[in-house]
Amino acid sequence: MIRIRTKPIAMSVSMAIVLLVGCAATAWGQTPLAVPTTVTLPASSVPSPAGAGARAHTNLQFLGSGKGFTGTPQYYGPPFGPGYFYETPASLACIYGLEPAVAGCNPYTASLNPNGGSRAIAIVDAYDNPTIVSDMQVFTGQFGVAAVNPSSFQVVYAPYGGATPGSCVGPATQPFSAAGSGWDIEASLDTQWAHAMAPYATLFLVEAQSNYESDLLCAVSIASSIVQSFGGGEVSMSWGGGEDPSELTIDPVFTTPHVVYFAATGDGPGVIYPAASPNVVSVGGTSTSRNPVTGNFRFENVWQDTGGGPSFFEPRPAYQNGIASIVGSQRGTPDVAADANPYTGVWVFNSTYIGFPVWFTVGGTSVATPVWAGITNLAGGFSASSVAELTKLYADPAGDFTDITIGTCGPFMGYVAAAGWDFCSGRGSPHTAVGK
């Protein structure tokens, strides 16, 4: 049994208190602008000492430390004045060719948001974000993204997980609050950016009872059923944990017909699960390089902290036979990538992490994952499974991707970006929605 929360939480956009995390209050009047130079890892993004197969962690980090500036937003543009060149829905749509290009794809001049999407996208996260709907309303109002309503954006409570991977037990009750944990920022990030890329898909946030693997996999099963009932779509999972031999028994959870699964590769060297599953589109991270004076986009390169590499336990799937000379006999990650560097991050609005409404600049492969899920929905291909989607992605011509050829990642920075597929960015970042 599942429970669905549909009643929006009222909040006036004009009354929202807005904070850019991490800028010292004395720095705002300086020229040039004093942008944050530190990165914060919330508790939810710290891997559990319990080890693989027990608890999952988020894959996000944000600029600054939570002390800083209070001000008012500039509507239909970035939340603060010119000079803070973090990504908006329109600037990413420009970079990735989802809308007609504007010279420089500058966040202050690019104004065309992605326009499309259908069927359903389900986000799976742990715990409850009580202000998720009102935060979405602020986000959509800020950037001119299509608004949500009780039928287009719904929160679903999943039951506790059972002993069998993906099974559920007992009734669905509201999970404990995620406030202040980082899972609340994760939910805000995932829902706001999946919606931004595919604003006319019906969006679901499926909240697991906890970040225990069993609870999250139960929520994945609930999400899969919902998406399947809409005729297909995507399930986005920005969390993960270390690999473990038992993952081979979990892989079937990600095989619901007409559902394509996306998972983050992590924010550090190595491979995590479920991104390592051959039944999941594995999403790594890039950096969007901009001129620090004009804010104009230059190129995309590797985010050095992205996860990726060969799986310890998963054998190479057939769709990767063409890159056998690189991955060997093991499943290679990632398959694709998108912006994830917190220093080139995206705007996310959240009201619970600090205790009052805040604009965060967020990075991590937790960003790239819902962005890819949304773009795939926007493309409208609706593959019959993740394997079908991956087979298509690996067969697509190179022109459907931006090949990332600059940078390194992985243990000892030992993986090097190169023409074609590599362990840092897979096939690359999106170049239009074609072939997705």
N, C-alpha and C positions, 0 to 999 in steps of 0.2 A: 504494500500500500504506500502511496506517496501523498504528500501534502503540497499544495501549491499556494504560494502567497502572491496575490495579484494587486492588493491595494497599494497605490503609490503613497510614499511618505512625503507629506507636503513640505515644501521648502521654497522660499522666494529666492530666485537667482540674485535679485538686486540686494538682498540682505546677506548674501554669502560673504563670509570673511575669507579673504584669500591670502595665502602665505606662500612665498617661494622659499622652499626649504633650503637652509644652509647659508644664506647670504648674511653676513654680519650687517646689522642695521646701519653702522657708520659708513659702510662701503657704497651705499646706493648713490650718493652724490658724486662719487669719484669718476674721473674720465681717464682712461677708458673704463668701461663697465667692469665691476668686480664680480666675475662669475664664480660659482662654487668650484672649489678645487679638491674637495674631499668627497668620498663615496661612502654611504652607509649601507650596511648589510643588515636588514631586519632579522629578528630571531627566527622567523619562518624560513629564511634562506640558509640557515646554518644546518649542515647535514647532521642527522641524529646520531649520537654516539652508540645507539642501539645497533646500528649497522644496516646492511642491505636487507630488504624485505620486510622491515618493521615499520618505519615511518618515512613518509615522503617529505621533501622540502620544496619550497618555491625557488624560482630562478630569477629573482629580481633584486635590484639594488637601486638606490636613488641618490641624487646629488645632495650634498650638504648633510647636516646633522640634526635638523629640526629646529634650529634657532634662526630667527631672521625677521623678514619684512612682512608687514601687513599692509595691504592696499586694496584697490578695487580693480576688477578685470577690464580689459579693453575688448568689448564684444566683437565677435566675428574676426578674431585674430588671436595671436598668442596672448596669454593673460597679462603680460607685462610689456613695457615700452620697447621700442626698437633696440636691438642689440642682443636680445636673448633668443638665439637662433635654434631653439629646440623644435622638434618636429611636431607638426599639426596634421590632421587628416588630409588637408589639401596639399601640404608640402610633400607628404609621402605619396599621395596620388600623382603628383607631378613627377617625382623621382622615378616611380615605378611605372609610369606611362598608363595609368588608369584613367586619366583625363588629359585633354590637350595640354601640351607643355607651356609653361610660362618661363621666360628666360631666367635662369638662376634658381628656379624652384624655391624662391625665398619664402620663408614662412609668413612674411608680411605682405607679399604680393600674390602668392598662389592662393586662389580663393575657391577653386572648383573641387568639391569633395567627391569621393566615389559615389556613384548614383546607380544603385541596382541592388541585386540580391533577392533571393526567394527561398521558399521551403524553410529550413530551420538550421540554426547553429546552437549547439549546447556547450556551455562552459562548465567544467567540473572543477570545483575548488572545495577546500575544507572549511568547516565552521560557518557561522552566519554573519553576513554583513548587513546590519539593520537599516542602513541608509543607502543601499545600493541603487534604489530607484531614483531618489532625489538627487544623488550625486550624478547619475546619468543625465538627469534633466539639466543640471548645471553645465555638464560637458557638452551636450548637444546645443544648448543655447549659446555657449561661448563660441563654438566653431561653426554654427549654422548647419549642423548635421540634422537629418530628419529626426523629429521628436519621437519618443516612445509613448506607448499607452498600455493599459493593463492587458490587452490582448497581444501586443507585439513584443512585450518584455515581461517574462514571468520568472519568479523564483520558486524552485522546487526543493522540498526537503527530502533527502534520501534516508532510508532506514539504516540501521547498523549492518555491517557486512557479516556474512556467514563464513563458515570454514572453507567452503569451495570458492575459488577465485571468481569474483563477479556476482556471487549470491548475496541475498539480503535476508535479514531476519527481523521480526517484530514490526511494530508500526513506525511510521515516519513522524518524527517530532522535530521541532525547531532545534537546530544544533546550538551549542554554546556560542557566545559572541566571539567573533574574530578580532574585535577592537584592540588595537595596539600590538597585535601579534605579527603583522606583515601579511597574513592571509587576507586581511581586509583590503590592503592596497592591491594585492593580487587579484581579488575579485573585481575591484574597480577598474584596474588595468585591462583585464581580460574582456570584460563586458563592453567597456567603452571603445576599445580598439577593434574588437570583432564587429561591433555595430558600425563603427566609423567606416570600415572597409566594405560592409554589405548592409547598408541601412534599412533595406526592405526585406531582409530575412527575419523570420520570427526568432527571437533570441530567448534562450533559457539559461538561467544560472542554476545548476544542480549542486546543492550544498551537501557535502558529506558530513557525517557526524563528527569526524576527526580526521587527522592526517595519517592515521594508520592505514596501511596498504589495503586491508580488507574493507574498510569503510569507503575509501576512494574508489575501489573497484566495484563495489555495490553501486556507488553513484554513477560510475561509467555505464553500468548496465541500464540504470534508469534513463540516463541521457541517451543511450543508444536506442532504447525503445521509443522515446519521444521523437527523436530525429527520424527514425524509420516510419513512424506514424504520419509524418509530414511528407512522405514520399522520398526522403533522402536528405542528405546534408552533411554537416561536419560536427565532430566532437573535438574540442580543444582542451588539452591538458598541459599546463605550464609547469607542472611539478614532476618530481622523480626522485629516485634514490639509486644507490649503488647497485651494480649488477650482482646477480645471485643465480646459482644453477636452477632454482625453482622457477625462474622467470619463464622457462620453456612451457610450464604448465599454465601460465597466465596468458600467453599469446592468444589462445582462442577467444578471450574476452573481447578482443578488438576485431571481431569478424562478423558483426551484425550486418546483414545485407543492406546495401544502399547507404552505408555510413562510412565516411572517411575520417580517420583519426589523425590528429596532429599532436606531437609532444616535443617539449623543449629538450635540447641536448645538454643543458647545464651551463653554468657560468664558471668553469674551471677546467683544467686539463682532464681528459679521460672521458669515459662513456657512462651514461646513466640509463636507467630503465624507467618508463616504458619507451623512451626514444630509441632504444636498441632493438625493439621488437620489429620483425619484418612486416608486421601488420599495421605499422604506424608510419606516417610521414614524419621523419626526424628533422627538426628545424634548428639550425645553428644561427650564429650572429655575425653581423657586419658593423662597420662604422660608416656614417655618412659624413664625408669631409666637406666642410664649408669654409669660405673665406671669412676670417674672423672680423674683418672690417665691414664688408658688404653683406655677409650672410649668404652669398650665392653658393649654390651647390657646385662642388668640384668633381668628385668621383666617390666611389664606394670601395672600401678596402676591408680587410679582415679585422674583426674584433679579436684582439689577442687572447681575451679571456673566454672565448666561446668553447664549449665542449665539443668533442668529436673524436673519432678514432674507430678502430675495429672492435667489435664486440668480443667479449671473452667466451660467450656461450652460444650465441646465435650464429648458425651457419649462413653463408652467403646465399641470399635469395636469387631466384632466376633473373629478376629484373636488374640485378647488378652484375650479371655475367660479363657485360661489356667493359666493366672496370675491374675485372678479376686480377689484372696485373698490378693494381694498386691495393685492393683490399685483401687479396689472397683468398683463403677459404672461409673468411668470416664476414658477417654483415658489417658494412661500413656506414658510419654516420658522420655528418648529417646528409640528408638528401637535398635540402635547399636551405636558404638562409635569408635573413632580412635584418634591418637595423636593430641593434641590441646594446650598443655601447652607451652607458649612462651619460657620458660626456657629449653624446649626440642623441640624447634620449627623447622621449615623447612626453607631452603634458598629460597628467592624470589627476583627476579631482577626487579627493577622499575626505570624509568628514569624521572618521573615527580613530585613525591611527594616533594622532596627537591629542584628539579630544575636541577639536573644532575644525571647520572646513579649511582645507589646504590644497593648493596646487603643488603637486610634486613633478619633478623631472625624473622619469623612471627609465632604467635600462635593464638589460639582462635578456636571455633568450625567452623569458616570459613575455617580452614584448613581441618578438618575432613570431611566436607561435599563434596567437590570435590574429595577428596581421595576415599570416599565410592562410589560416582557416577562413577569414573573411574574404580575401582575394579569391580563393578557390570557389567559395560560394558565389561571389560576384561573377565569376567566369561562366557559371551555369552549366558546367559539364556533368555534374552529379554522377560520378563514377559508381559502379556497382559495389565497390569495396576499396579498402586502402590499397590492396595489392594491384587492383585495376588502375587506380589513380597513379601509383608509383610506376607501374609499367608504362603508362602514358608519359609521365614526367621524364623518365629515362629515355624514352623514344622521341621526345619532342626535339625539334631543331634547336640549335644553340641560340638562335635569334629570339627565342621565347624567354631567355634568361639574360641577366647581366652577369657575365663571367667575372668572378672576383679573382684577380691575379696578383694582388699586392698584399703582403703581410705574412705573418706566421702565427701559429697557435700550438696548443698541445703540450705534452711533457717536454720541458727544456726548450720550448718553442721549436720543437723538432718537425712539426708539420708545416709545409711551405705552400702558400697559394700558388696555383699554376693554371695554365690554360686547360679547360675541361674540368672534370670532377676532381675535388681534393677534400682532405679530411677537415678543413676549416670551414668551407662554405658549400660543400656538395656541388650541385650543378650551378649554384649562384642565387642571386636575388631575382624577384619578378621583373620581367620586362613586358609590360601589358598583361592583361588577363588571359590572353590567347594561350591555349594549350594547358590551362590549369584545371 
